[in-house]
Amino acid sequence: MRPGDWVIPADAGLGTWRTQAVFPEASLLQVPSDIPLLCAATLSVNPCTAYRMLADFESLAPGDSVIQNAANSGVGQAVIQITKATGIRTINVVRDRPDLPKLVERLKALGADHVITEDMLRKPEMKEIFKSIPKPRLALNCVGGKSTTEMLRHLQPKGTMVTYGGMAKQPVTVPVSAFIFRDVRLRGFWMTQWKKDHAHDKESLSSMMDTLCQLVQRGQLGAPACTTVPLEDFKEALVASTQPFTSSKQVLLL
């Protein structure tokens, strides 16, 4: 590393609330200085989570499909963009809301193949979707509750559901038949734990960051929707972040 290089923390929380700090080189990850600032600031959590879940649980190939809920979240937006760049199709589930058409348009502009509401998961129209793409081998769950159970019904036999969040604060309920007759697999993922497990495997971390930065440089991966807020207005950012149907990250500028 040299003076002027751009770096981000290797671990969550490092350097929080500081404008200057001295760290060992191993605590930092170098990123290209020609990528947008908001991409660099948001790179180490949501895109990494999306990348690992797509890479580590199923061997996906171009033409395969993935289904995910909370598709408008930071991770969801990264999943849409990474799969678009690699030829994988996505079915994206969001909650119904007043500005639904605008959200659908925004996710499709990112590369989403299908955007549906949670209610649609239970409707016969789902059969129409599977006339043009195969049933998913991978489901990504950030909600829990009914959304998860309904999403699981559309998973291929021997498919995998990965849970990385629980926004509904309800348990994941799985019918016994899904295990016995379709042999589905349920897994969990937490990026912080992955980093702990790979603390001595710098190559895996570097390779992932290089791939993500290349996607950014090629214009195939952007920052999630962000609202930049001066640090002194942090109270406004905190209030905004708790509003329902929020699709924008609050980014504090020091």
C-alpha positions in Angstrom: 0.0 0.0 0.0 1.1 3.5 -0.7 -0.1 7.0 0.3 -3.2 7.9 -1.5 -4.5 4.3 -1.9 -8.1 3.7 -1.1 -8.7 1.1 1.6 -11.8 -0.3 3.5 -11.9 -2.1 6.8 -11.3 -5.9 6.6 -13.6 -6.4 9.6 -16.9 -4.8 10.4 -16.8 -1.8 12.7 -13.1 -1.0 12.3 -12.5 2.7 12.4 -16.1 3.6 13.0 -16.6 7.3 14.1 -13.0 8.2 13.2 -11.7 10.6 10.6 -8.0 9.4 11.1 -6.5 6.2 12.4 -3.3 4.1 12.3 -3.8 0.4 11.6 -1.7 -2.6 10.6 -1.9 -3.3 6.9 -3.6 -6.7 7.6 -6.6 -4.8 9.0 -7.3 -3.1 5.7 -8.3 -4.1 2.2 -7.1 -2.1 -0.7 -9.8 -1.2 -3.3 -9.3 0.6 -6.7 -9.5 4.4 -6.4 -11.4 4.7 -9.6 -14.6 3.1 -8.4 -17.5 5.3 -7.1 -17.1 6.3 -3.5 -20.5 4.8 -2.5 -19.6 1.5 -4.1 -16.4 1.4 -2.0 -18.2 2.4 1.2 -20.9 -0.4 0.8 -18.7 -3.1 -0.8 -17.6 -5.1 2.2 -21.0 -6.3 3.6 -24.0 -6.7 1.2 -22.2 -7.5 -2.1 -19.9 -9.9 -0.2 -22.9 -11.6 1.4 -24.6 -11.9 -2.0 -21.4 -13.3 -3.7 -20.8 -15.9 -1.0 -24.4 -17.2 -1.0 -24.4 -17.5 -4.7 -21.0 -19.2 -4.8 -20.8 -21.5 -1.7 -24.1 -23.5 -1.5 -25.0 -24.6 -5.1 -23.0 -24.9 -8.3 -25.0 -22.5 -10.4 -24.5 -22.2 -14.2 -25.8 -19.8 -16.8 -29.5 -20.4 -17.3 -30.1 -21.6 -13.7 -32.4 -19.6 -11.5 -32.4 -18.2 -8.0 -35.4 -17.0 -5.9 -35.0 -14.5 -3.2 -37.2 -12.4 -0.8 -36.4 -8.9 0.4 -35.2 -8.4 -3.2 -35.0 -4.6 -2.7 -32.6 -4.9 0.2 -28.9 -4.1 -0.2 -28.1 -7.8 -0.5 -31.0 -8.4 -2.8 -29.9 -5.6 -5.2 -26.4 -7.1 -5.2 -27.8 -10.6 -6.0 -29.7 -9.2 -8.9 -26.7 -7.5 -10.4 -24.2 -10.4 -9.8 -26.6 -13.0 -11.3 -27.3 -10.8 -14.3 -23.5 -10.5 -15.0 -23.2 -14.3 -14.8 -26.2 -15.3 -16.8 -28.3 -16.6 -13.9 -32.0 -15.8 -13.8 -33.8 -14.3 -10.7 -37.3 -14.4 -9.2 -37.4 -11.5 -6.8 -40.0 -11.3 -4.1 -41.0 -8.0 -2.4 -43.7 -6.8 -0.1 -46.7 -5.1 -1.6 -46.5 -1.3 -1.2 -48.0 1.9 -2.5 -45.2 2.6 -5.0 -44.9 -1.0 -6.2 -44.7 -0.3 -9.9 -41.8 2.1 -9.3 -39.9 -0.5 -7.3 -40.5 -3.2 -9.9 -39.2 -0.9 -12.6 -36.1 -0.1 -10.5 -35.3 -3.7 -9.8 -35.8 -4.7 -13.5 -33.4 -1.9 -14.5 -30.8 -3.6 -12.3 -31.3 -6.9 -14.1 -34.2 -8.6 -12.3 -36.0 -11.2 -14.5 -39.2 -11.4 -12.5 -40.4 -9.2 -9.6 -43.4 -10.5 -7.7 -45.2 -9.8 -4.4 -45.3 -12.3 -1.5 -49.0 -12.8 -2.3 -48.2 -13.9 -5.8 -46.1 -16.8 -4.5 -49.3 -18.6 -3.7 -51.1 -17.9 -7.0 -51.3 -20.1 -10.1 -49.5 -17.4 -12.1 -46.3 -18.8 -10.8 -46.7 -21.6 -13.3 -46.3 -19.1 -16.1 -42.9 -18.0 -14.8 -41.6 -21.5 -14.8 -42.6 -22.0 -18.5 -39.7 -19.7 -19.4 -37.1 -20.5 -16.7 -36.3 -23.6 -14.6 -37.4 -23.9 -11.0 -34.7 -22.5 -8.7 -32.0 -24.6 -7.1 -31.2 -21.9 -4.6 -33.5 -19.7 -2.5 -32.2 -16.8 -0.4 -34.2 -15.9 2.7 -34.0 -12.7 4.6 -37.6 -12.6 5.9 -38.8 -15.8 7.6 -42.4 -16.7 8.3 -44.9 -17.3 5.5 -42.7 -15.8 2.9 -40.1 -18.5 3.5 -42.6 -21.4 3.5 -44.2 -20.2 0.2 -40.8 -19.6 -1.5 -39.7 -23.1 -0.4 -42.6 -24.7 -2.4 -41.0 -23.5 -5.6 -37.5 -24.9 -4.9 -36.3 -27.8 -7.0 -35.9 -31.2 -5.3 -32.5 -31.3 -3.5 -32.4 -27.5 -3.7 -30.9 -25.3 -1.0 -32.5 -22.5 1.0 -30.0 -20.1 2.7 -31.3 -17.9 5.5 -29.3 -14.8 6.2 -31.9 -12.6 8.0 -35.3 -12.7 9.7 -37.0 -9.3 9.0 -40.5 -10.8 9.8 -39.2 -11.9 13.2 -41.0 -15.2 12.7 -39.6 -18.7 12.5 -38.8 -20.6 9.4 -41.5 -23.3 9.1 -40.8 -26.2 6.8 -43.3 -28.9 5.9 -42.1 -32.4 6.6 -42.9 -33.4 3.1 -40.3 -30.9 1.8 -37.6 -32.9 3.6 -38.9 -36.4 2.9 -40.1 -36.2 -0.7 -38.0 -33.4 -2.0 -34.8 -33.6 0.2 -34.4 -29.8 0.4 -31.5 -28.4 2.4 -31.7 -25.5 4.8 -28.6 -23.6 5.6 -27.6 -20.3 7.3 -25.1 -17.6 6.4 -23.5 -14.7 8.3 -20.7 -12.8 6.6 -19.0 -11.9 9.9 -18.7 -15.6 10.7 -17.4 -16.4 7.2 -14.6 -13.8 7.7 -13.8 -15.4 11.1 -13.7 -18.9 9.6 -11.4 -17.6 6.8 -9.2 -15.3 8.9 -6.1 -17.1 7.7 -7.2 -17.5 4.1 -6.4 -14.1 2.7 -6.6 -15.5 -0.8 -10.3 -16.2 -0.7 -11.1 -12.7 0.6 -8.8 -11.0 -1.9 -10.2 -13.1 -4.8 -13.8 -12.2 -3.8 -13.0 -8.5 -3.5 -11.1 -8.4 -6.8 -14.1 -10.1 -8.6 -16.6 -7.6 -7.0 -14.4 -4.6 -7.9 -14.1 -5.8 -11.5 -17.9 -6.0 -11.7 -18.0 -2.4 -10.4 -15.4 -1.2 -12.9 -17.3 -2.9 -15.7 -20.5 -1.1 -14.7 -22.2 -4.4 -13.7 -22.4 -3.8 -10.0 -23.4 -0.5 -8.5 -24.0 0.7 -4.9 -27.4 0.0 -3.5 -29.8 3.0 -3.4 -28.2 5.4 -0.9 -29.1 8.6 0.8 -26.0 10.6 1.8 -26.3 12.5 5.1 -23.8 14.9 6.7 -22.6 13.4 10.0 -24.1 16.3 12.0 -27.6 15.3 10.7 -27.2 11.7 12.0 -30.5 11.9 13.9 -32.4 12.4 10.6 -30.6 9.4 9.1 -31.5 7.2 12.1 -35.2 8.2 11.8 -35.2 7.6 8.0 -33.7 4.2 8.4 -36.6 3.0 10.6 -39.3 4.0 8.2 -41.3 1.1 6.6 -40.7 0.1 3.0 -37.3 1.8 3.0 -35.1 0.8 0.1 -32.3 3.4 0.6 -29.3 3.0 2.8 -28.4 6.0 5.0 -24.7 6.8 4.4 -23.1 9.3 6.8 -20.5 11.6 5.4 -17.7 12.6 7.8 
